[in-house]
Amino acid sequence: MRTIIFDLDGTLADTSADLIAAANLCFRDLGHGDLLSPEADALIAFHGGRAMLRAGFARTGEPWSEEMVDAQYPLFLMAYAEDLDRNTRLYPGAEAAVARLKGAGWKTGVCTNKPEVLAEELLKRLGIREAFDALIGADTLPVRKPDPLPLHETVRRAGGLKGRALLIGDTETDRETARRAGVPSVLVTFGPEGQGVARLAPEALLDHYDALDEVAGRLLPL
């Protein structure tokens, strides 16, 4: 039994514009205007809400603290939940690739640092929730990626074995999660960092979902 686990933001779907819009709403309410760019700051968006809030506060030229980030984070989540799929799109070939792997007998799952309820809702709105056998979010367990437990638990809930699994992701967090979990990692190159993710030395790179079957089969042969 082979299991393939996907990160969500920046891996299955480009969620950056909607994430940045929610962060900018927080900054506008504070009187700062839009501090983040949907085009230039996509990579920051894929590192999460707090990363975006920190980046924005740093651009105000005013003193800021982690307490300010913590205060805005629940407001960011509320803003994002209200409009989480206006601009979000699956990456080309993602849905078809997951379907092919399931058809070939792979177990599938999503392991994300997005809160579970938001991940569930987004996958439903994108029409692919039923394609995955399990989902673990940032708050499903007491720990989150890069701790290996969420990945191991996603594999378990999907019905797989942790020694026969791999992780598809897009950031250093995913690379480190896979390393700690002792499973191969595949990093996508169609995100904002492009081929720059090669610096993280994953077991494989993925330039397009059309190639996922070959890459996954090579890393976890029958």
FITIPA-685109 format. One record per residue (C-alpha): residue number from 1; residue in three letters; x, y, z. Coordinates in steps of 0.001 Angstrom, whole numbers, plus 500000, padded with zeros to 6 digits. Example, Ala and Ser with C-alpha at 12.3 -4.5 7.8 and 13.67 -1.06 7.14 Angstrom:
FITIPA-685109
<num->1, residu->ALA, px->512300, py->495500, pz->507800> .
<num->2, residu->SER, px->513670, py->498940, pz->507140> .
//
This chain:
FITIPA-685109
<num->1, residu->MET, px->500000, py->500000, pz->500000> .
<num->2, residu->ARG, px->501471, py->503335, pz->498888> .
<num->3, residu->THR, px->500311, py->506704, pz->500221> .
<num->4, residu->ILE, px->500837, py->510153, pz->498741> .
<num->5, residu->ILE, px->500251, py->513162, pz->501000> .
<num->6, residu->PHE, px->499867, py->516713, pz->499695> .
<num->7, residu->ASP, px->500384, py->520089, pz->501260> .
<num->8, residu->LEU, px->497557, py->522473, pz->500282> .
<num->9, residu->ASP, px->498631, py->526117, pz->499956> .
<num->10, residu->GLY, px->501166, py->526520, pz->497175> .
<num->11, residu->THR, px->501090, py->522812, pz->496352> .
<num->12, residu->LEU, px->497577, py->521773, pz->495342> .
<num->13, residu->ALA, px->496200, py->525276, pz->494928> .
<num->14, residu->ASP, px->497417, py->528833, pz->494508> .
<num->15, residu->THR, px->495745, py->530460, pz->497500> .
<num->16, residu->SER, px->498097, py->533424, pz->497764> .
<num->17, residu->ALA, px->495814, py->536181, pz->496465> .
<num->18, residu->ASP, px->493000, py->535360, pz->498891> .
<num->19, residu->LEU, px->495396, py->535019, pz->501822> .
<num->20, residu->ILE, px->497015, py->538363, pz->501039> .
<num->21, residu->ALA, px->493624, py->540021, pz->500639> .
<num->22, residu->ALA, px->492679, py->538907, pz->504163> .
<num->23, residu->ALA, px->495949, py->540198, pz->505621> .
<num->24, residu->ASN, px->495568, py->543518, pz->503802> .
<num->25, residu->LEU, px->492079, py->543896, pz->505254> .
<num->26, residu->CYS, px->493648, py->543747, pz->508724> .
<num->27, residu->PHE, px->496184, py->546398, pz->507773> .
<num->28, residu->ARG, px->493512, py->548657, pz->506252> .
<num->29, residu->ASP, px->491464, py->548430, pz->509439> .
<num->30, residu->LEU, px->494568, py->549586, pz->511323> .
<num->31, residu->GLY, px->494930, py->552560, pz->508995> .
<num->32, residu->HIS, px->497968, py->551303, pz->507093> .
<num->33, residu->GLY, px->496376, py->550538, pz->503734> .
<num->34, residu->ASP, px->497412, py->547521, pz->501667> .
<num->35, residu->LEU, px->500930, py->546559, pz->502718> .
<num->36, residu->LEU, px->501250, py->543287, pz->500798> .
<num->37, residu->SER, px->501255, py->542684, pz->497056> .
<num->38, residu->PRO, px->499408, py->539684, pz->495576> .
<num->39, residu->GLU, px->502135, py->539349, pz->492963> .
<num->40, residu->ALA, px->505330, py->540096, pz->494887> .
<num->41, residu->ASP, px->504413, py->538517, pz->498218> .
<num->42, residu->ALA, px->502990, py->535152, pz->497182> .
<num->43, residu->LEU, px->505899, py->533288, pz->498777> .
<num->44, residu->ILE, px->505267, py->535017, pz->502097> .
<num->45, residu->ALA, px->501598, py->534049, pz->501873> .
<num->46, residu->PHE, px->502499, py->530377, pz->501576> .
<num->47, residu->HIS, px->504337, py->530601, pz->504901> .
<num->48, residu->GLY, px->501085, py->531438, pz->506675> .
<num->49, residu->GLY, px->499041, py->534189, pz->508217> .
<num->50, residu->ARG, px->501493, py->535182, pz->510905> .
<num->51, residu->ALA, px->504303, py->535447, pz->508336> .
<num->52, residu->MET, px->502188, py->537867, pz->506302> .
<num->53, residu->LEU, px->501287, py->539923, pz->509358> .
<num->54, residu->ARG, px->504925, py->540160, pz->510407> .
<num->55, residu->ALA, px->505976, py->541223, pz->506917> .
<num->56, residu->GLY, px->503286, py->543884, pz->506768> .
<num->57, residu->PHE, px->504009, py->545331, pz->510183> .
<num->58, residu->ALA, px->507715, py->545477, pz->509307> .
<num->59, residu->ARG, px->506839, py->547688, pz->506329> .
<num->60, residu->THR, px->504974, py->550291, pz->508362> .
<num->61, residu->GLY, px->508189, py->551804, pz->509678> .
<num->62, residu->GLU, px->506642, py->551756, pz->513128> .
<num->63, residu->PRO, px->507509, py->549597, pz->516159> .
<num->64, residu->TRP, px->505631, py->546311, pz->516243> .
<num->65, residu->SER, px->505579, py->543172, pz->518375> .
<num->66, residu->GLU, px->504493, py->539558, pz->518320> .
<num->67, residu->GLU, px->501614, py->540596, pz->520568> .
<num->68, residu->MET, px->500334, py->542767, pz->517705> .
<num->69, residu->VAL, px->500616, py->539794, pz->515350> .
<num->70, residu->ASP, px->498757, py->537582, pz->517814> .
<num->71, residu->ALA, px->496013, py->540185, pz->518179> .
<num->72, residu->GLN, px->495447, py->540427, pz->514424> .
<num->73, residu->TYR, px->495696, py->536719, pz->513652> .
<num->74, residu->PRO, px->492107, py->535801, pz->514674> .
<num->75, residu->LEU, px->490848, py->538769, pz->512646> .
<num->76, residu->PHE, px->492885, py->537584, pz->509681> .
<num->77, residu->LEU, px->491324, py->534107, pz->509956> .
<num->78, residu->MET, px->487835, py->535603, pz->510106> .
<num->79, residu->ALA, px->488478, py->537741, pz->507028> .
<num->80, residu->TYR, px->489938, py->534806, pz->505136> .
<num->81, residu->ALA, px->487076, py->532476, pz->506060> .
<num->82, residu->GLU, px->484563, py->534946, pz->504636> .
<num->83, residu->ASP, px->486172, py->534980, pz->501190> .
<num->84, residu->LEU, px->488609, py->532098, pz->500921> .
<num->85, residu->ASP, px->488076, py->531077, pz->497306> .
<num->86, residu->ARG, px->487510, py->534261, pz->495301> .
<num->87, residu->ASN, px->490829, py->533956, pz->493457> .
<num->88, residu->THR, px->492074, py->530518, pz->494542> .
<num->89, residu->ARG, px->492617, py->527966, pz->491791> .
<num->90, residu->LEU, px->493962, py->524427, pz->491655> .
<num->91, residu->TYR, px->497283, py->524183, pz->489891> .
<num->92, residu->PRO, px->497036, py->522806, pz->486332> .
<num->93, residu->GLY, px->496737, py->519034, pz->486307> .
<num->94, residu->ALA, px->496421, py->518633, pz->490075> .
<num->95, residu->GLU, px->492913, py->517186, pz->490151> .
<num->96, residu->ALA, px->493590, py->514770, pz->487300> .
<num->97, residu->ALA, px->496876, py->513622, pz->488849> .
<num->98, residu->VAL, px->495223, py->512783, pz->492186> .
<num->99, residu->ALA, px->492497, py->510874, pz->490355> .
<num->100, residu->ARG, px->495051, py->508868, pz->488382> .
<num->101, residu->LEU, px->496990, py->507922, pz->491506> .
<num->102, residu->LYS, px->493827, py->506852, pz->493319> .
<num->103, residu->GLY, px->492898, py->504799, pz->490296> .
<num->104, residu->ALA, px->496297, py->503129, pz->490500> .
<num->105, residu->GLY, px->495666, py->502119, pz->494121> .
<num->106, residu->TRP, px->497422, py->504912, pz->496037> .
<num->107, residu->LYS, px->495971, py->506207, pz->499286> .
<num->108, residu->THR, px->495797, py->510001, pz->499357> .
<num->109, residu->GLY, px->495736, py->512719, pz->501997> .
<num->110, residu->VAL, px->496253, py->516390, pz->502726> .
<num->111, residu->CYS, px->498550, py->517586, pz->505513> .
<num->112, residu->THR, px->498441, py->521366, pz->505852> .
<num->113, residu->ASN, px->499237, py->524142, pz->508293> .
<num->114, residu->LYS, px->495942, py->525801, pz->507370> .
<num->115, residu->PRO, px->493337, py->525415, pz->510157> .
<num->116, residu->GLU, px->491394, py->522208, pz->509584> .
<num->117, residu->VAL, px->487954, py->523781, pz->509155> .
<num->118, residu->LEU, px->489288, py->526184, pz->506518> .
<num->119, residu->ALA, px->491130, py->523419, pz->504678> .
<num->120, residu->GLU, px->488008, py->521258, pz->504649> .
<num->121, residu->GLU, px->485868, py->524098, pz->503357> .
<num->122, residu->LEU, px->488341, py->525136, pz->500678> .
<num->123, residu->LEU, px->488751, py->521611, pz->499329> .
<num->124, residu->LYS, px->484963, py->521246, pz->499208> .
<num->125, residu->ARG, px->484596, py->524518, pz->497318> .
<num->126, residu->LEU, px->487315, py->523440, pz->494887> .
<num->127, residu->GLY, px->485393, py->520217, pz->494364> .
<num->128, residu->ILE, px->488132, py->517797, pz->495369> .
<num->129, residu->ARG, px->487575, py->516956, pz->499049> .
<num->130, residu->GLU, px->486325, py->513467, pz->498163> .
<num->131, residu->ALA, px->489573, py->512783, pz->496306> .
<num->132, residu->PHE, px->491441, py->512509, pz->499625> .
<num->133, residu->ASP, px->491198, py->509733, pz->502181> .
<num->134, residu->ALA, px->492332, py->511931, pz->505080> .
<num->135, residu->LEU, px->493017, py->515536, pz->506043> .
<num->136, residu->ILE, px->495060, py->516947, pz->508913> .
<num->137, residu->GLY, px->495132, py->520702, pz->509542> .
<num->138, residu->ALA, px->497236, py->522990, pz->511716> .
<num->139, residu->ASP, px->494949, py->522543, pz->514719> .
<num->140, residu->THR, px->493903, py->518897, pz->514303> .
<num->141, residu->LEU, px->496699, py->517745, pz->516612> .
<num->142, residu->PRO, px->498652, py->519493, pz->519380> .
<num->143, residu->VAL, px->501579, py->519978, pz->516950> .
<num->144, residu->ARG, px->501878, py->521064, pz->513335> .
<num->145, residu->LYS, px->504402, py->520708, pz->510506> .
<num->146, residu->PRO, px->507416, py->520486, pz->510532> .
<num->147, residu->ASP, px->506747, py->518133, pz->513442> .
<num->148, residu->PRO, px->506411, py->514721, pz->511766> .
<num->149, residu->LEU, px->503330, py->513660, pz->513758> .
<num->150, residu->PRO, px->500774, py->515371, pz->511476> .
<num->151, residu->LEU, px->502261, py->513640, pz->508441> .
<num->152, residu->HIS, px->502352, py->510249, pz->510135> .
<num->153, residu->GLU, px->498767, py->510709, pz->511340> .
<num->154, residu->THR, px->497564, py->511708, pz->507877> .
<num->155, residu->VAL, px->499103, py->508535, pz->506465> .
<num->156, residu->ARG, px->497502, py->506440, pz->509221> .
<num->157, residu->ARG, px->494058, py->507959, pz->508727> .
<num->158, residu->ALA, px->494354, py->507458, pz->504983> .
<num->159, residu->GLY, px->494903, py->503756, pz->505615> .
<num->160, residu->GLY, px->498554, py->503673, pz->504630> .
<num->161, residu->LEU, px->501886, py->502790, pz->506208> .
<num->162, residu->LYS, px->504369, py->505520, pz->507137> .
<num->163, residu->GLY, px->507227, py->503538, pz->505599> .
<num->164, residu->ARG, px->505426, py->503556, pz->502241> .
<num->165, residu->ALA, px->504515, py->507224, pz->501934> .
<num->166, residu->LEU, px->505776, py->510420, pz->500370> .
<num->167, residu->LEU, px->504987, py->514117, pz->500765> .
<num->168, residu->ILE, px->504324, py->516636, pz->498000> .
<num->169, residu->GLY, px->504993, py->520213, pz->499125> .
<num->170, residu->ASP, px->506410, py->523589, pz->498201> .
<num->171, residu->THR, px->508390, py->525036, pz->501102> .
<num->172, residu->GLU, px->511184, py->524337, pz->503537> .
<num->173, residu->THR, px->508532, py->523375, pz->506084> .
<num->174, residu->ASP, px->507408, py->520491, pz->503882> .
<num->175, residu->ARG, px->510974, py->519413, pz->503176> .
<num->176, residu->GLU, px->511793, py->519376, pz->506890> .
<num->177, residu->THR, px->508569, py->517562, pz->507758> .
<num->178, residu->ALA, px->509383, py->514772, pz->505327> .
<num->179, residu->ARG, px->512956, py->514550, pz->506570> .
<num->180, residu->ARG, px->511853, py->514217, pz->510185> .
<num->181, residu->ALA, px->509197, py->511686, pz->509214> .
<num->182, residu->GLY, px->511693, py->509611, pz->507241> .
<num->183, residu->VAL, px->509760, py->509750, pz->503976> .
<num->184, residu->PRO, px->510721, py->511079, pz->500517> .
<num->185, residu->SER, px->509722, py->514635, pz->499641> .
<num->186, residu->VAL, px->508775, py->516126, pz->496287> .
<num->187, residu->LEU, px->508792, py->519920, pz->495992> .
<num->188, residu->VAL, px->506820, py->521654, pz->493254> .
<num->189, residu->THR, px->508573, py->524240, pz->491078> .
<num->190, residu->PHE, px->505463, py->526033, pz->489814> .
<num->191, residu->GLY, px->505120, py->528131, pz->492974> .
<num->192, residu->PRO, px->506590, py->531598, pz->493539> .
<num->193, residu->GLU, px->510088, py->530277, pz->494331> .
<num->194, residu->GLY, px->510250, py->528263, pz->491112> .
<num->195, residu->GLN, px->513391, py->526191, pz->490688> .
<num->196, residu->GLY, px->514782, py->527835, pz->493823> .
<num->197, residu->VAL, px->513283, py->525018, pz->495903> .
<num->198, residu->ALA, px->516058, py->522788, pz->494535> .
<num->199, residu->ARG, px->518304, py->524357, pz->497200> .
<num->200, residu->LEU, px->516375, py->522300, pz->499772> .
<num->201, residu->ALA, px->517585, py->519056, pz->498173> .
<num->202, residu->PRO, px->514293, py->517139, pz->498088> .
<num->203, residu->GLU, px->514258, py->513621, pz->496697> .
<num->204, residu->ALA, px->512546, py->515007, pz->493576> .
<num->205, residu->LEU, px->511222, py->518173, pz->491966> .
<num->206, residu->LEU, px->507871, py->518423, pz->490194> .
<num->207, residu->ASP, px->507525, py->520870, pz->487302> .
<num->208, residu->HIS, px->503939, py->519934, pz->486392> .
<num->209, residu->TYR, px->501324, py->517554, pz->487756> .
<num->210, residu->ASP, px->501380, py->515631, pz->484493> .
<num->211, residu->ALA, px->504697, py->514148, pz->485690> .
<num->212, residu->LEU, px->503534, py->513160, pz->489171> .
<num->213, residu->ASP, px->502766, py->509525, pz->488332> .
<num->214, residu->GLU, px->506318, py->508921, pz->487087> .
<num->215, residu->VAL, px->507950, py->510793, pz->489967> .
<num->216, residu->ALA, px->505860, py->509074, pz->492646> .
<num->217, residu->GLY, px->506345, py->505637, pz->491108> .
<num->218, residu->ARG, px->510084, py->506145, pz->490937> .
<num->219, residu->LEU, px->510334, py->507145, pz->494603> .
<num->220, residu->LEU, px->507961, py->504409, pz->495822> .
<num->221, residu->PRO, px->508068, py->501538, pz->493311> .
<num->222, residu->LEU, px->505765, py->498566, pz->493713> .
//
